[in-house]
Amino acid sequence: MHTSSYDIIIIGGGIMGSSCAYHLIAKDDRLKIGVIELDPSYELASTGRSCSNARIQFSLRQNIEISQYTFQVFKKFAEEMTVDGTIPDVRYRPEGNLFLVDRNGETAALQSLKLQKGLGCATEWWSKDKIQARYPLYNPEQAEGGTFGPDDGHLDPFAFLMGYRKKAISLGVKYIHDEVEQIMTDEGCVAGVKTSSGQILRAKFVINCAGAWAPKIAATAGVSLPVEPVKRQVFVLDTKIKPETDLPLTILPSGLYFRTEGPYILVGKSLPEDPVGFSFSWHEQRFIDLLWPELAAFVPAFDAVKIHRGWAGLYAVNRLDGNAILGEWPELPGLYLTNGFSGHGLQQAPAVGRYISELILQQQVVLDLSIFSPQRILDNRPLSETGLV
Ligand SMILES: Cc1cc2nc3c(=O)[nH]c(=O)nc-3n(C[C@H](O)[C@H](O)[C@H](O)COP(=O)(O)OP(=O)(O)OC[C@H]3O[C@@H](n4cnc5c(N)ncnc54)[C@H](O)[C@@H]3O)c2cc1C
C-alpha cells in the first residue's frame, strides 16, 4: 500500500474541484494539493453534460451575487488562465434568459426583479406584447409577462473546466487518476483518503467535490448529505421552421426550457418523476409525450420537429432546498463540502472555489456565502430560492 502526504486532497476534478484547486494554489503556491479524479475524460461528469447557462435571475441575494462575480470572471478568464501561451476561450454568449411569468408566479418574480435591480443588475420586465414583438414565434397567451436578463447566457463548459484544470496544474496541483473509496478519519478529524488502487493519501483537509457522487463518498466518513443523483434529459431538435433570430433561454412557468443551439433548438424540463440513480440513458418518448405538446403550444411553429440528438446527465439535487452546501461539515473538522448544486452549479464555480479557498486558508471572505453552510442541513433550515430550473 503506497502512502503519501498532502496539505489538501480534493475528491473530484470537475468544475468545482478544479476551481477550488486553482483558487487554493493561486493564493499559496507552496501548498501540496492533490485532485483525485476517477475519469479524466469527464465522460459522465455533470460539468460537461450541463446546459451551460449562467444567469443573474435568482431570488436569493447570494445566488445573484455569485452570478455577478461569475460575469466578472468571464471577462478576465482567458487572460487569467493562459498557460504557456495557450488561451482558454469559454465563448460566453450573453443571449439573455427570458423567464415567462404566470399569475401564480408574478409576485415572486417582481420581488426577484426588484432585488436584482437593487443589486445593479440589468434585468427588465417584459410585457406580453413586448415578448411577442421580440419573438413572433412565441404564443405568450397564458403568461402575464416575463423577466429578461440581458447579461444571462451560455458558455463552453468544457473550456471552462479545462481553463481551471490546466492553470491549477501549471501552478503545481497534482491531478491523480484514481477513485476515492473512503474518507479516512482520526480522532474525530479528517485524516485523508484511501483509493481503489490501494493508495493512502494523508491530508488534514479533504474537499468533497464529487458532484452527484458526493453523498456516496461522504457516507464513508459517516456524513449523511440530503443530496441525490437525479437524471435530467436534454433534447436537441431540428425544427422545420427556423426562428429568424436566436432564441434566448426561455423558461416557461412550468419549468420547460428551450433555446437556440447553433441551427438547433435545445429543450429540457426537470420533472418530479425523474429517476434517482446513476443512469445516463435518454428516451425520445419522453420528449414526445411530455415536452413536445407543451413546447408546440408555446411555439406553434415547432409543431414539426425531428430529434437530432439528446443526452442525460445528473443533477446533484439537494433535497432540503435545492441550493449549494458550502463549507466545513460541523461534525467532522477538515471535511469541506461543495455539494448539492442541483441545476446551477456550473455558473457558481468561480465564487465557490474562491470562498472555499478563503475558508481553508482562514482569509477574509470577499463574498460571504455562509448562508449555504452545512450547519443548515443539520438544523433542517431550508433556504428559499424561487429561481430553480
Ligand atoms: C442536464 C443538466 C443541465 C445543467 N445545466 C446547468 C446550467 O445550465 N447551468 C449551471 O450552472 N449548471 C447546470 N447544471 C448543473 C451543473 O452541471 C453542476 O452543478 C456542476 O457541473 C457540478 O460540478 P461538480 O464539479 O460538482 O460535479 P461534476 O462535474 O459531476 O464533477 C464531479 C467529478 O467527481 C468525480 N468523482 C466522483 N466520485 C469520485 C470518486 N469517488 N473519486 C474520484 N473522483 C470522483 C467524477 O468523475 C466527476 O468528474 C446542469 C446539470 C445537468 C445534468
Ligand as a Chemical Component Dictionary entry (heavy atoms), coordinates in Angstrom:
data_LIG
# 
_chem_comp.id                   LIG 
_chem_comp.type                 NON-POLYMER 
_chem_comp.pdbx_formal_charge   0 
_chem_comp.three_letter_code    LIG 
# 
loop_
_chem_comp_atom.comp_id 
_chem_comp_atom.atom_id 
_chem_comp_atom.alt_atom_id 
_chem_comp_atom.type_symbol 
_chem_comp_atom.charge 
_chem_comp_atom.model_Cartn_x 
_chem_comp_atom.model_Cartn_y 
_chem_comp_atom.model_Cartn_z 
_chem_comp_atom.pdbx_ordinal 
LIG C1  C1  C 0 -28.708 18.266 -17.817 1  
LIG C2  C2  C 0 -28.017 19.246 -16.932 2  
LIG C3  C3  C 0 -28.111 20.598 -17.190 3  
LIG C4  C4  C 0 -27.466 21.535 -16.378 4  
LIG N1  N1  N 0 -27.499 22.846 -16.717 5  
LIG C5  C5  C 0 -26.815 23.749 -15.995 6  
LIG C6  C6  C 0 -26.764 25.105 -16.410 7  
LIG O1  O1  O 0 -27.325 25.468 -17.438 8  
LIG N2  N2  N 0 -26.067 25.970 -15.645 9  
LIG C7  C7  C 0 -25.427 25.587 -14.491 10 
LIG O2  O2  O 0 -24.837 26.431 -13.832 11 
LIG N3  N3  N 0 -25.434 24.304 -14.094 12 
LIG C8  C8  C 0 -26.104 23.380 -14.804 13 
LIG N4  N4  N 0 -26.129 22.073 -14.424 14 
LIG C9  C9  C 0 -25.504 21.704 -13.151 15 
LIG C10 C10 C 0 -24.000 21.628 -13.273 16 
LIG O3  O3  O 0 -23.665 20.832 -14.387 17 
LIG C11 C11 C 0 -23.421 21.041 -11.997 18 
LIG O4  O4  O 0 -23.961 21.693 -10.860 19 
LIG C12 C12 C 0 -21.895 21.192 -11.967 20 
LIG O5  O5  O 0 -21.319 20.767 -13.166 21 
LIG C13 C13 C 0 -21.351 20.404 -10.793 22 
LIG O6  O6  O 0 -19.957 20.358 -10.891 23 
LIG P1  P1  P 0 -19.149 19.356 -9.987  24 
LIG O7  O7  O 0 -17.714 19.614 -10.222 25 
LIG O8  O8  O 0 -19.679 19.452 -8.586  26 
LIG O9  O9  O 0 -19.611 17.903 -10.477 27 
LIG P2  P2  P 0 -19.079 17.042 -11.755 28 
LIG O10 O10 O 0 -18.880 17.868 -12.952 29 
LIG O11 O11 O 0 -20.007 15.875 -11.876 30 
LIG O12 O12 O 0 -17.674 16.560 -11.258 31 
LIG C14 C14 C 0 -17.553 15.608 -10.226 32 
LIG C15 C15 C 0 -16.340 14.760 -10.567 33 
LIG O13 O13 O 0 -16.067 13.901 -9.469  34 
LIG C16 C16 C 0 -15.568 12.673 -9.992  35 
LIG N5  N5  N 0 -15.756 11.670 -8.948  36 
LIG C17 C17 C 0 -16.922 11.217 -8.448  37 
LIG N6  N6  N 0 -16.697 10.324 -7.476  38 
LIG C18 C18 C 0 -15.357 10.189 -7.358  39 
LIG C19 C19 C 0 -14.518 9.404  -6.523  40 
LIG N7  N7  N 0 -15.021 8.578  -5.613  41 
LIG N8  N8  N 0 -13.192 9.521  -6.697  42 
LIG C20 C20 C 0 -12.662 10.367 -7.619  43 
LIG N9  N9  N 0 -13.423 11.133 -8.432  44 
LIG C21 C21 C 0 -14.755 11.049 -8.300  45 
LIG C22 C22 C 0 -16.409 12.435 -11.237 46 
LIG O14 O14 O 0 -15.770 11.574 -12.141 47 
LIG C23 C23 C 0 -16.557 13.861 -11.776 48 
LIG O15 O15 O 0 -15.608 14.159 -12.768 49 
LIG C24 C24 C 0 -26.734 21.108 -15.224 50 
LIG C25 C25 C 0 -26.633 19.742 -14.953 51 
LIG C26 C26 C 0 -27.247 18.809 -15.798 52 
LIG C27 C27 C 0 -27.107 17.355 -15.502 53 
# 
loop_
_chem_comp_bond.comp_id 
_chem_comp_bond.atom_id_1 
_chem_comp_bond.atom_id_2 
_chem_comp_bond.value_order 
_chem_comp_bond.pdbx_ordinal 
LIG C1  C2  SING 1  
LIG C2  C3  SING 2  
LIG C2  C26 DOUB 3  
LIG C3  C4  DOUB 4  
LIG C4  N1  SING 5  
LIG C4  C24 SING 6  
LIG N1  C5  DOUB 7  
LIG C5  C6  SING 8  
LIG C5  C8  SING 9  
LIG C6  O1  DOUB 10 
LIG C6  N2  SING 11 
LIG N2  C7  SING 12 
LIG C7  O2  DOUB 13 
LIG C7  N3  SING 14 
LIG N3  C8  DOUB 15 
LIG C8  N4  SING 16 
LIG N4  C9  SING 17 
LIG N4  C24 SING 18 
LIG C9  C10 SING 19 
LIG C10 O3  SING 20 
LIG C10 C11 SING 21 
LIG C11 O4  SING 22 
LIG C11 C12 SING 23 
LIG C12 O5  SING 24 
LIG C12 C13 SING 25 
LIG C13 O6  SING 26 
LIG O6  P1  SING 27 
LIG P1  O7  DOUB 28 
LIG P1  O8  SING 29 
LIG P1  O9  SING 30 
LIG O9  P2  SING 31 
LIG P2  O10 DOUB 32 
LIG P2  O11 SING 33 
LIG P2  O12 SING 34 
LIG O12 C14 SING 35 
LIG C14 C15 SING 36 
LIG C15 O13 SING 37 
LIG C15 C23 SING 38 
LIG O13 C16 SING 39 
LIG C16 N5  SING 40 
LIG C16 C22 SING 41 
LIG N5  C17 SING 42 
LIG N5  C21 SING 43 
LIG C17 N6  DOUB 44 
LIG N6  C18 SING 45 
LIG C18 C19 SING 46 
LIG C18 C21 DOUB 47 
LIG C19 N7  SING 48 
LIG C19 N8  DOUB 49 
LIG N8  C20 SING 50 
LIG C20 N9  DOUB 51 
LIG N9  C21 SING 52 
LIG C22 O14 SING 53 
LIG C22 C23 SING 54 
LIG C23 O15 SING 55 
LIG C24 C25 DOUB 56 
LIG C25 C26 SING 57 
LIG C26 C27 SING 58 
# 
